[in-house]
Amino acid sequence: MSLFLLLILVAVVLGIIGFATHGLFWLLIIGAAVLVVDLVYGGARLRRGGGRKHRLAR
């Protein structure tokens, strides 16, 4: 989950820098690509169900 949030943060920062700085439009494109990849990754993990089963100690 922390990797998902880190990649969202990186995508937002790259997007803001790419939008605000003239001539660095490619950073905006990279930020958008990172966001799309991160959403696919998060969706795959959510669909898989996490895979961890917690058992109570007896």
C-alpha positions in Angstrom: 0.0 0.0 0.0 2.8 2.4 0.7 4.3 1.8 -2.7 0.9 2.7 -4.3 0.8 6.0 -2.3 4.5 6.8 -3.1 3.9 6.3 -6.8 0.8 8.5 -6.7 2.8 11.2 -4.9 5.6 11.0 -7.5 3.1 11.2 -10.4 1.5 14.3 -8.9 4.8 16.0 -8.3 6.1 15.2 -11.8 2.8 16.5 -13.2 2.9 19.8 -11.3 6.6 20.4 -12.3 5.9 19.5 -15.9 2.8 21.7 -16.1 4.4 24.7 -14.3 7.8 24.7 -16.0 8.0 25.8 -19.6 9.8 23.3 -21.8 9.4 20.4 -19.4 6.1 19.1 -20.8 7.6 15.6 -21.0 7.6 15.5 -17.2 3.8 15.9 -17.3 3.6 13.0 -19.7 5.8 10.8 -17.5 3.7 11.8 -14.5 0.6 10.7 -16.3 2.2 7.4 -17.4 3.3 6.7 -13.8 -0.2 7.5 -12.6 -1.8 5.0 -15.1 0.7 2.3 -14.2 0.1 2.8 -10.5 -3.7 2.6 -10.9 -3.3 -0.6 -12.9 -1.0 -2.0 -10.2 -3.4 -1.0 -7.4 -6.4 -2.5 -9.2 -4.6 -5.8 -9.7 -3.6 -5.9 -6.0 -7.2 -5.0 -5.0 -8.7 -7.6 -7.3 -6.3 -10.3 -6.0 -7.4 -9.7 -2.5 -4.0 -9.1 -0.8 -3.4 -12.8 -0.4 -2.8 -12.6 3.4 -5.0 -14.7 5.7 -4.8 -13.8 9.4 -5.5 -16.5 11.9 -6.3 -16.0 15.6 -3.8 -17.6 18.1 -5.3 -20.3 20.2 
